[in-house]
Amino acid sequence: MLLSEVLYKTPVRSVIGSTSCEVKGVTSDSRSVSSGFVFIAVKGIQSDGHHFIHDAVENGAAAVVCEKMPETIREGVVYVQVEDSARAAGIIAHNFYGKPSEKLILVGVTGTNGKTTIATLLYKLFSELGYTCGLISTVENKIAEQSLPSTHTTPDAISLNRLLHEMMRKGCSHVFMETSSHALHQQRVAGLQYTGAIFSNISHDHLDYHKTFDEYMRVKKSFFDGLEEKAFALSNADDKRGEYMLQNTKAKKYYYSLRKPADFKGKILDNTLDGLQMIIDDKEVHFRLFGEFNASNLMAVYGAARCLGEEKDKVLCKMSNLTGAEGRLDFIVSPEEKIMAIVDYAHTPDALHNVLSTISSLRKNQGKLITVVGCGGDRDKTKRPVMGKTACELSDVAIFTSDNPRSEAPEKIIQDMENGVTPALKKKLITISDRKEAIKTAVMLARPGDIILIAGKGHEKYQEVNGVKYPFDDKQVVSEMFGLLKK
């Protein structure tokens, strides 16, 4: 492929050299440059790719794409100056890998909570409907039945297009993809052509990165602003910002709701730990998932399937047997005491409130609700006291512990959480910085009929401390405590 073809639709300011040279690969990592590669100098949060242009050239780069031309120009190397390297990386990768999103039915899911569940349920539903599907999510990436590890909610632009190309090559027709605010802000999805986009909800999160809630909303909204006319935009009418998200989109607008008039209307008839009984567009259906927020997630899945032209009865029939994503209301019951432990990814105030409220409303006996929860280090500190208060208000016992402390001291994070707890609520509180000991304590305190919620990490199989990821799995730990696995 020629450099001129790779640069198609990239906003270029100036060029030194000829764009008729052959391109063998594209990368934004100077260490992975080989002969004939295009090196894209992207300004990241931790480092600036412009500092590594010399290394890329030494490694054999045929072309360099950058926002600022280097002082030294190497003869035989093409230098392309662009307005935004991050955006250029998305467009260039899309071109180099054969514009895979134009040959796939690509549906993106954005919002604070529910992204993983909605994307995973869509992947499972369309697989059940007979399609070969791809999934890009926080928990895992999947190409048909092949599972690949996931390092980010949304991969970087080059990895993303490489993955989409591989999905296309292996016969996928549909791809369902979480689209995070970080990915939108960092232009990781630039150049992609979406068939449709879904908005779940928006609440307090990622203010360590976006600084203000208005900026967080603006970034989410930009996803829908950029859709083409032939795409569909599906939004949650029950979220007070659901209509705002679609305000300026050129795509065809649709709404789903549990409470308001909408294109896709649902109503909860019964909500128990055995599942949801609902009416969706005048048809009564039982689902294996429980909780009002899952009812909303199911409406998003149903709405998207209908927007993609699938038949109502067939969709609802297949949906009735679907299970959720790993680490989302995953529950285990101890064989003897019948204590239920629920592992959930809830790591925002809103998500924690939703999960605790759901569990509280579904308790059939006088059993206690014991919550084990922490907050991540080096992340939005303003949510810590809110989560601490929520955990104590809605639980009989709250155990504050370590999550992924990263470079922060777990005790300092726990103290930030404690700052939101009133003196009256502190009698419910226990602090144990060692997460395994915290889970063990919760199990020891529990009696038959009690429920333990272990919140914050969900599907994660590690705990990150000072830049090192140590093996840790909430579900495995509690299973060991219940005697279901050998320690």
C-alpha positions as CSV (number, residue, x, y, z in Angstrom):
1,M,0.0,0.0,0.0
2,L,1.3,3.5,-0.9
3,L,1.7,6.2,1.7
4,S,-0.7,8.4,-0.3
5,E,-3.4,5.7,0.2
6,V,-2.6,5.3,3.9
7,L,-3.0,9.1,4.3
8,Y,-6.5,9.2,2.6
9,K,-8.8,11.7,4.4
10,T,-6.1,12.6,6.9
11,P,-5.9,16.4,7.4
12,V,-2.3,17.1,6.2
13,R,-0.6,20.5,6.7
14,S,2.7,19.9,4.9
15,V,4.8,17.1,3.4
16,I,8.6,16.7,3.0
17,G,9.3,13.9,0.5
18,S,7.1,11.8,-1.8
19,T,4.0,10.0,-0.7
20,S,4.4,7.4,-3.4
21,C,6.6,5.2,-1.2
22,E,5.5,1.7,-0.1
23,V,4.2,1.2,3.5
24,K,4.7,-2.1,5.3
25,G,3.2,-1.2,8.6
26,V,2.0,1.5,10.9
27,T,2.8,2.1,14.6
28,S,3.0,4.8,17.3
29,D,5.6,2.9,19.2
30,S,9.2,3.7,18.0
31,R,10.4,0.3,19.5
32,S,8.2,-1.6,17.1
33,V,9.3,0.2,13.9
34,S,10.7,-1.9,11.2
35,S,11.9,-1.1,7.7
36,G,9.1,0.5,5.6
37,F,6.9,1.4,8.6
38,V,5.0,4.7,9.2
39,F,5.8,6.1,12.7
40,I,3.0,8.3,14.1
41,A,4.3,10.6,16.8
42,V,1.4,10.9,19.2
43,K,1.3,13.1,22.3
44,G,0.2,10.9,25.1
45,I,-0.6,11.5,28.8
46,Q,2.7,9.9,29.9
47,S,5.0,10.6,27.0
48,D,5.3,12.5,23.7
49,G,6.0,10.4,20.6
50,H,7.8,13.5,19.0
51,H,10.7,12.7,21.4
52,F,11.2,9.3,19.7
53,I,11.2,10.4,16.0
54,H,14.9,9.9,15.8
55,D,14.7,6.4,17.3
56,A,11.9,5.5,14.8
57,V,14.0,6.7,11.9
58,E,17.0,4.8,13.1
59,N,14.9,1.7,13.2
60,G,14.0,2.0,9.5
61,A,10.8,4.2,9.4
62,A,9.9,5.1,5.8
63,A,7.7,7.9,6.9
64,V,7.0,10.0,10.1
65,V,3.6,11.6,10.8
66,C,3.9,14.4,13.4
67,E,2.3,17.7,14.5
68,K,5.7,19.4,14.7
69,M,8.5,18.8,12.2
70,P,11.7,17.6,13.8
71,E,14.8,19.8,13.6
72,T,16.8,17.1,11.8
73,I,15.3,15.8,8.5
74,R,16.8,12.5,7.3
75,E,17.1,12.1,3.5
76,G,15.0,9.3,2.1
77,V,12.4,9.6,4.9
78,V,9.0,11.2,4.3
79,Y,7.8,13.7,6.9
80,V,4.1,14.4,7.1
81,Q,2.8,17.3,9.3
82,V,-0.8,16.9,10.6
83,E,-3.0,19.0,12.8
84,D,-3.7,16.2,15.3
85,S,-1.5,13.1,15.4
86,A,-3.9,11.1,17.6
87,R,-6.7,11.6,15.1
88,A,-4.4,10.9,12.2
89,A,-3.4,7.6,13.8
90,G,-7.0,6.5,13.8
91,I,-7.6,7.4,10.1
92,I,-4.2,6.0,9.0
93,A,-4.8,2.7,10.8
94,H,-8.3,2.5,9.3
95,N,-6.9,2.9,5.8
96,F,-3.9,0.6,6.3
97,Y,-6.1,-2.3,7.6
98,G,-8.5,-2.1,4.7
99,K,-11.2,0.1,6.3
100,P,-12.6,-2.8,8.3
101,S,-15.4,-0.9,10.0
102,E,-17.0,-0.1,6.6
103,K,-17.3,-3.9,6.0
104,L,-18.7,-4.8,9.4
105,I,-21.9,-3.9,11.3
106,L,-20.2,-2.0,14.1
107,V,-22.2,-0.9,17.1
108,G,-20.6,1.2,19.8
109,V,-21.9,1.4,23.4
110,T,-21.1,4.4,25.6
111,G,-22.2,5.6,29.1
112,T,-21.0,5.5,32.6
113,N,-22.6,2.2,33.7
114,G,-23.9,-0.7,31.6
115,K,-21.4,-0.6,28.7
116,T,-19.9,-4.1,29.3
117,T,-23.3,-5.7,30.0
118,I,-25.0,-4.2,26.9
119,A,-22.1,-5.0,24.6
120,T,-21.7,-8.6,25.9
121,L,-25.5,-9.3,25.7
122,L,-25.5,-8.0,22.1
123,Y,-22.6,-10.3,21.3
124,K,-24.3,-13.3,22.9
125,L,-27.7,-12.4,21.3
126,F,-26.5,-12.1,17.8
127,S,-24.3,-15.2,18.1
128,E,-27.5,-17.0,19.2
129,L,-29.3,-15.5,16.1
130,G,-26.7,-17.3,13.9
131,Y,-24.2,-14.5,13.2
132,T,-20.5,-14.7,13.6
133,C,-19.7,-11.8,16.0
134,G,-16.9,-9.9,17.5
135,L,-16.8,-8.3,21.0
136,I,-14.5,-5.5,22.3
137,S,-15.1,-4.9,26.0
138,T,-13.5,-4.3,29.4
139,V,-13.7,-7.9,30.3
140,E,-12.5,-9.6,27.1
141,N,-12.2,-9.3,23.3
142,K,-13.8,-12.1,21.3
143,I,-13.5,-13.1,17.7
144,A,-16.4,-15.6,17.3
145,E,-15.6,-18.2,20.1
146,Q,-11.9,-17.1,20.4
147,S,-11.3,-15.1,23.5
148,L,-8.5,-12.5,23.7
149,P,-7.3,-10.6,26.7
150,S,-8.4,-7.0,27.1
151,T,-6.1,-4.3,28.5
152,H,-8.3,-1.3,27.9
153,T,-12.0,-0.7,27.6
154,T,-11.3,0.5,24.1
155,P,-7.9,-0.3,22.5
156,D,-5.6,2.3,20.9
157,A,-6.4,3.2,17.3
158,I,-3.9,1.0,15.6
159,S,-4.6,-2.1,17.8
160,L,-8.3,-1.5,17.4
161,N,-8.2,-1.4,13.6
162,R,-5.9,-4.5,13.5
163,L,-8.4,-6.3,15.7
164,L,-11.4,-5.2,13.5
165,H,-9.4,-6.4,10.4
166,E,-8.8,-9.8,12.1
167,M,-12.5,-10.0,12.9
168,M,-13.4,-9.3,9.3
169,R,-10.8,-11.8,8.1
170,K,-12.3,-14.5,10.3
171,G,-15.8,-14.0,9.0
172,C,-17.4,-11.7,11.6
173,S,-20.4,-9.8,10.3
174,H,-21.3,-7.9,13.6
175,V,-19.0,-6.3,16.2
176,F,-20.2,-4.9,19.5
177,M,-17.8,-2.5,21.1
178,E,-17.6,-0.5,24.4
179,T,-16.6,3.0,23.5
180,S,-15.2,4.8,26.5
181,S,-14.9,8.6,27.1
182,H,-11.1,8.2,27.3
183,A,-11.1,6.6,23.8
184,L,-13.3,9.3,22.4
185,H,-11.2,12.1,23.9
186,Q,-7.9,10.5,22.8
187,Q,-9.3,9.9,19.2
188,R,-8.8,6.2,19.4
189,V,-12.0,5.6,17.3
190,A,-11.2,8.3,14.7
191,G,-11.9,7.1,11.2
192,L,-14.3,4.3,12.2
193,Q,-17.7,4.1,10.6
194,Y,-20.3,3.0,13.1
195,T,-23.6,1.3,12.0
196,G,-25.1,2.5,15.3
197,A,-24.4,3.9,18.8
198,I,-26.0,3.3,22.1
199,F,-26.1,5.6,25.2
200,S,-26.8,3.9,28.5
201,N,-26.6,6.6,31.2
202,I,-24.2,9.2,32.6
203,S,-23.2,9.8,36.2
204,H,-20.1,10.8,38.3
205,D,-16.9,9.2,37.0
206,H,-13.5,9.9,35.5
207,L,-13.3,13.5,36.8
208,D,-9.6,12.9,37.5
209,Y,-9.3,12.8,33.7
210,H,-12.0,15.1,32.3
211,K,-11.8,17.6,35.3
212,T,-15.5,18.7,35.0
213,F,-18.8,16.8,34.6
214,D,-19.7,19.2,31.7
215,E,-16.5,18.1,29.8
216,Y,-17.2,14.5,30.5
217,M,-20.7,14.9,29.0
218,R,-19.4,16.8,26.0
219,V,-16.9,14.0,25.2
220,K,-19.7,11.4,25.4
221,K,-22.0,13.5,23.3
222,S,-19.2,13.9,20.6
223,F,-19.7,10.2,19.8
224,F,-23.3,10.8,18.6
225,D,-22.4,14.1,17.0
226,G,-20.0,12.3,14.7
227,L,-22.4,9.6,13.4
228,E,-23.4,9.5,9.8
229,E,-26.9,9.9,8.5
230,K,-27.3,6.2,7.7
231,A,-26.4,5.2,11.2
232,F,-28.8,4.8,14.2
233,A,-28.5,6.5,17.6
234,L,-30.2,4.8,20.5
235,S,-30.6,6.6,23.8
236,N,-32.0,5.9,27.3
237,A,-35.0,8.2,27.7
238,D,-35.0,7.5,31.4
239,D,-31.7,9.3,31.9
240,K,-32.2,13.0,32.2
241,R,-29.4,13.6,29.7
242,G,-30.6,10.9,27.2
243,E,-32.2,13.5,24.9
244,Y,-29.3,15.9,25.1
245,M,-26.9,13.2,23.9
246,L,-28.7,12.9,20.6
247,Q,-29.4,16.7,20.2
248,N,-27.0,17.3,17.3
249,T,-26.7,13.9,15.8
250,K,-27.3,13.3,12.0
251,A,-28.2,9.7,12.7
252,K,-31.7,8.3,13.0
253,K,-32.8,8.8,16.6
254,Y,-34.4,6.1,18.7
255,Y,-35.2,5.9,22.5
256,Y,-35.8,3.1,24.9
257,S,-37.5,3.4,28.3
258,L,-39.0,1.8,31.4
259,R,-40.9,4.9,32.5
260,K,-41.6,7.1,29.5
261,P,-43.1,6.9,26.1
262,A,-40.4,5.6,23.7
263,D,-39.7,3.7,20.5
264,F,-38.9,0.6,22.6
265,K,-41.0,0.4,25.8
266,G,-40.5,-2.0,28.7
267,K,-42.2,-2.5,32.1
268,I,-41.0,-4.6,35.1
269,L,-43.7,-7.0,36.4
270,D,-41.5,-8.8,38.9
271,N,-37.9,-8.4,40.0
272,T,-36.4,-11.2,42.1
273,L,-33.0,-13.0,42.5
274,D,-34.5,-15.5,40.1
275,G,-34.7,-12.9,37.4
276,L,-36.9,-10.3,35.8
277,Q,-40.4,-10.7,34.5
278,M,-41.1,-7.9,32.0
279,I,-43.4,-6.7,29.3
280,I,-41.6,-5.4,26.3
281,D,-43.6,-3.9,23.4
282,D,-46.7,-5.8,24.7
283,K,-45.0,-9.2,25.0
284,E,-44.4,-10.8,28.4
285,V,-40.9,-12.3,28.9
286,H,-38.8,-13.7,31.7
287,F,-35.1,-12.9,31.8
288,R,-32.3,-14.5,33.9
289,L,-30.8,-11.2,34.9
290,F,-32.2,-9.3,37.8
291,G,-32.2,-5.6,39.0
292,E,-33.8,-2.5,37.5
293,F,-30.6,-1.4,35.9
294,N,-30.4,-4.7,34.1
295,A,-33.9,-4.2,32.9
296,S,-32.7,-0.9,31.3
297,N,-29.7,-2.8,29.9
298,L,-32.0,-5.4,28.4
299,M,-34.1,-2.6,26.8
300,A,-30.9,-1.2,25.2
301,V,-30.1,-4.6,23.7
302,Y,-33.6,-5.2,22.5
303,G,-33.8,-1.7,20.9
304,A,-30.4,-2.2,19.2
305,A,-31.5,-5.5,17.8
306,R,-34.7,-4.0,16.4
307,C,-32.7,-1.1,14.9
308,L,-30.6,-3.7,13.2
309,G,-33.7,-5.2,11.6
310,E,-34.2,-8.3,13.7
311,E,-37.7,-9.7,14.3
312,K,-39.2,-8.9,17.7
313,D,-40.4,-12.3,18.8
314,K,-37.2,-14.1,17.8
315,V,-35.1,-11.5,19.6
316,L,-37.1,-11.7,22.9
317,C,-37.0,-15.5,22.7
318,K,-33.2,-15.6,22.5
319,M,-32.8,-12.8,25.0
320,S,-34.7,-14.8,27.7
321,N,-31.9,-17.3,28.0
322,L,-29.0,-14.9,28.1
323,T,-26.6,-14.5,31.0
324,G,-24.7,-11.4,31.8
325,A,-21.0,-10.4,31.6
326,E,-18.4,-11.8,34.0
327,G,-18.1,-9.8,37.2
328,R,-21.5,-8.1,36.8
329,L,-23.8,-9.4,39.6
330,D,-21.9,-12.7,39.5
331,F,-23.2,-14.7,42.5
332,I,-22.0,-17.7,44.4
333,V,-23.9,-19.5,47.2
334,S,-22.1,-21.4,50.0
335,P,-23.2,-25.1,49.9
336,E,-24.0,-25.4,53.6
337,E,-24.9,-22.0,55.1
338,K,-26.6,-20.8,51.9
339,I,-24.8,-17.4,52.2
340,M,-24.9,-15.6,48.9
341,A,-21.8,-13.7,47.7
342,I,-22.2,-11.3,44.8
343,V,-19.2,-10.0,42.9
344,D,-19.7,-6.8,40.9
345,Y,-17.6,-4.3,39.1
346,A,-19.5,-1.3,40.7
347,H,-16.8,1.3,41.0
348,T,-18.7,4.5,40.8
349,P,-21.1,6.1,43.3
350,D,-24.1,5.5,41.0
351,A,-23.2,1.9,40.2
352,L,-22.7,1.1,43.8
353,H,-26.0,2.7,44.8
354,N,-27.8,0.8,42.1
355,V,-26.3,-2.6,43.1
356,L,-27.0,-2.1,46.8
357,S,-30.5,-0.8,46.2
358,T,-31.2,-3.7,44.0
359,I,-29.9,-6.3,46.5
360,S,-31.8,-4.6,49.4
361,S,-35.1,-4.6,47.5
362,L,-34.8,-8.3,46.6
363,R,-34.0,-9.6,50.1
364,K,-36.8,-11.9,51.1
365,N,-35.7,-12.5,54.7
366,Q,-34.1,-10.7,57.6
367,G,-30.6,-11.5,56.5
368,K,-27.9,-8.9,56.7
369,L,-26.2,-7.2,53.7
370,I,-22.4,-7.0,54.2
371,T,-20.5,-4.9,51.6
372,V,-16.8,-5.1,50.9
373,V,-15.7,-2.1,48.9
374,G,-12.7,0.1,48.0
375,C,-11.7,2.8,45.6
376,G,-8.9,2.8,43.0
377,G,-5.7,4.8,43.6
378,D,-4.6,7.6,41.2
379,R,-8.2,8.1,40.1
380,D,-11.0,10.5,40.8
381,K,-10.7,11.2,44.5
382,T,-14.0,13.1,44.8
383,K,-16.1,9.9,44.5
384,R,-14.4,8.2,47.5
385,P,-16.4,9.9,50.3
386,V,-19.6,9.5,48.2
387,M,-19.0,5.7,47.8
388,G,-18.1,5.4,51.5
389,K,-21.3,7.1,52.5
390,T,-23.4,5.0,50.1
391,A,-21.9,1.7,51.3
392,C,-22.6,2.5,54.9
393,E,-26.1,3.8,54.3
394,L,-27.3,0.9,52.3
395,S,-25.5,-2.0,54.1
396,D,-25.8,-3.6,57.5
397,V,-22.0,-3.9,57.7
398,A,-19.5,-2.1,55.4
399,I,-15.9,-3.2,55.1
400,F,-13.6,-0.6,53.5
401,T,-10.6,-2.2,51.9
402,S,-8.0,-1.9,49.1
403,D,-9.1,-1.9,45.4
404,N,-6.3,-1.2,43.0
405,P,-4.2,1.3,45.1
406,R,-1.7,1.8,42.4
407,S,0.8,4.4,43.7
408,E,-1.3,5.5,46.7
409,A,-1.3,4.1,50.2
410,P,-4.5,2.0,50.7
411,E,-4.9,3.5,54.2
412,K,-5.1,7.0,52.7
413,I,-7.7,5.9,50.1
414,I,-9.8,4.3,52.9
415,Q,-9.5,7.5,55.0
416,D,-10.9,9.5,52.0
417,M,-13.8,7.1,51.9
418,E,-14.3,7.4,55.7
419,N,-14.6,11.2,55.3
420,G,-18.0,10.7,53.8
421,V,-19.3,8.6,56.6
422,T,-21.3,10.4,59.4
423,P,-20.6,9.5,63.0
424,A,-23.9,7.7,63.3
425,L,-23.0,5.4,60.4
426,K,-19.5,4.6,61.6
427,K,-20.8,1.9,63.9
428,K,-21.5,-0.2,60.7
429,L,-17.9,0.3,59.5
430,I,-14.9,-2.0,59.6
431,T,-11.6,-1.0,57.8
432,I,-9.2,-3.8,56.6
433,S,-6.7,-2.7,54.0
434,D,-5.8,-6.3,53.0
435,R,-8.5,-7.2,50.4
436,K,-8.3,-10.9,51.0
437,E,-8.6,-10.5,54.8
438,A,-11.5,-8.1,54.2
439,I,-13.4,-10.8,52.1
440,K,-12.5,-13.5,54.7
441,T,-13.9,-11.3,57.5
442,A,-17.1,-10.7,55.6
443,V,-17.5,-14.5,55.2
444,M,-16.8,-15.1,58.9
445,L,-19.4,-12.4,59.9
446,A,-22.1,-13.8,57.6
447,R,-24.8,-16.1,58.8
448,P,-27.3,-18.3,56.8
449,G,-29.5,-16.1,54.6
450,D,-27.0,-13.1,54.6
451,I,-25.8,-11.5,51.4
452,I,-22.2,-10.4,50.8
453,L,-21.5,-7.8,48.1
454,I,-17.8,-7.6,46.9
455,A,-17.7,-4.5,44.8
456,G,-15.2,-2.6,42.7
457,K,-13.1,-5.2,40.8
458,G,-15.6,-7.6,39.2
459,H,-14.0,-9.5,36.4
460,E,-10.4,-8.3,37.2
461,K,-7.9,-11.0,37.9
462,Y,-5.2,-8.8,39.5
463,Q,-4.6,-6.1,42.1
464,E,-2.3,-3.2,40.9
465,V,0.2,-2.0,43.5
466,N,3.0,0.5,42.7
467,G,3.0,-0.4,39.0
468,V,2.9,-4.2,39.5
469,K,-0.2,-6.3,38.8
470,Y,-0.4,-9.2,41.4
471,P,-2.8,-12.1,40.8
472,F,-6.1,-11.5,42.6
473,D,-9.6,-12.7,41.8
474,D,-12.5,-11.7,44.1
475,K,-14.6,-14.6,42.9
476,Q,-11.9,-17.1,43.4
477,V,-11.2,-15.8,46.9
478,V,-14.8,-16.1,48.0
479,S,-15.2,-19.5,46.4
480,E,-12.2,-20.7,48.4
481,M,-13.8,-19.3,51.6
482,F,-17.0,-21.2,50.8
483,G,-15.0,-24.4,50.3
484,L,-15.9,-24.6,46.6
485,L,-12.2,-24.4,45.6
486,K,-9.0,-25.6,47.2
487,K,-7.0,-22.8,48.8
